[in-house]
Amino acid sequence: MSAPAPASVINRIVSAPPGNGGRIAFARLLGTESLSLRELYEQAGLVAAGLREMGVGRGDRIGILSANCLEWVLLDLAALRLKAQTAGFEPGKFEPSAALSARFGVKLLFSDRPSGDEGVLPMSEVRRLAGQTGGHAALPEVRYAPQDETTVKFTSGSTGVPKGLAATVGSIDSSLRAVQEMFAHGPGDDIFVFLPLSLLQQRYWIYSALYHGHDVTVSTYEAAFATMPKARPTVVMGVPAFFEAARRHIDVRARRAGDGTPGSDTSEQARRLFGDRIRYLWTGSAPANPAVLRFFDDAGLPLYEGYGLNETCIVAKNHPGAGREGSVGKVVPGKQVLIGADGVISVRSDHPVNWRYEYAAPGDSERVFGPDGVVRTGDIGHLDEDGFLFIHGRADDVIVLDNGRKIITRPVEERMKASPAIAECVLFCPGQRDLVAVVSPAAVPADHDAIAAQLALANRAAEPDERIARVVVAPEPFGIENDLLTSQFKPKRKQILAAYEREIHDNKEGIHA
């Protein structure tokens, strides 16, 4: 007799209020708003009732284009209660308009940005719906099957127009189960999230709180460092660039207090920045600098790297029960990693995110999704004898020299990024002969002496063909605002090449080895 199917997190959180305990907080620079998870559930029900009276029902799609806030969460949970879908649009990449709604099949679009277009409503309308406590008809019961889709999420768009991908309930449930098996979140935990809620993975932790009874604090990237010490989380979710910035903050504080006075210890400064209750730190979405991982481990705040894509959800994760330096962890239950003859990783899932893009250029779905749902990631890697997954880089980022040697860029870039003076490093090869690195300085003005020293150190550790001939130092750091980083703080290689093409090709430019 087969074992019963595991309970669905999504079906549980839409069918009944959470048990006693657990709170959600919204931490901003100007203050914090907090309510119990039971209050959150009740308010989401009122918003769902109001949306239903506005004509939103099963299969309809609600658009949300806003910074992180309570209203965002209420709309997402209300849509789940109606078996409607959400489409989370990232501020800065989209503008609220009737054209946006038409393009993505949105019935109502809620935004914190002004728009006079029909069908675009202000986020304040959500507060109004949440405050209407009487006269609503009972909400219909809803139940999700694993293949049902709850939301459309968009890629980070580092290679062009963002692609839209609908996510299945089965993929969400299986990812949440895998994470819970590794980290056992529960009462007493407070998970701190600050990346845009338009990224589905950030909403996972709200679903987890409703199911497992832990707290969750929602903030923004701009407010994260200011609000963490007051929030006192036990877990912080962040991209590698965030933790690299945190290391720089901690280093500066430790140096300032390095005269022997209390607080000069790096571990103490780390806990002053993150709060005094940290159990662990979580990172993924981009390659983590090994030096940063070691820094936080040494400071007593273990930082666990993982691996996954929009198209796969979580695939592998280091965690307290199983971690290996240099790897992204063991493959989680429900996933199978396949390594092709070319070293490219493909992923098979028991519960795929989907089998196609819903919005993409012709041919995009076929290039990524196999007919059986297997996802071709485009990453190069290997599994060791113990099942730990190692990522070497992107297949698209391999440089072929004129002697035929293939150079995987990531290890070379990471050797440069080991310096605290360098925030990012992107490798190019004009003429297929000499490697040229464009680096984003960690501070302005850039520390050219430290960058030159790191270039010499990196080249001493490299094979002859992997040695960097020149380093071009960007006059300002790569950022989202200058379109050189994605919303998850990954370098946009094509845009960086376009911005520094003259310097890359001019042999007189930069710091020479």
Disulfide bonds with the S-S distance in Angstrom:
none
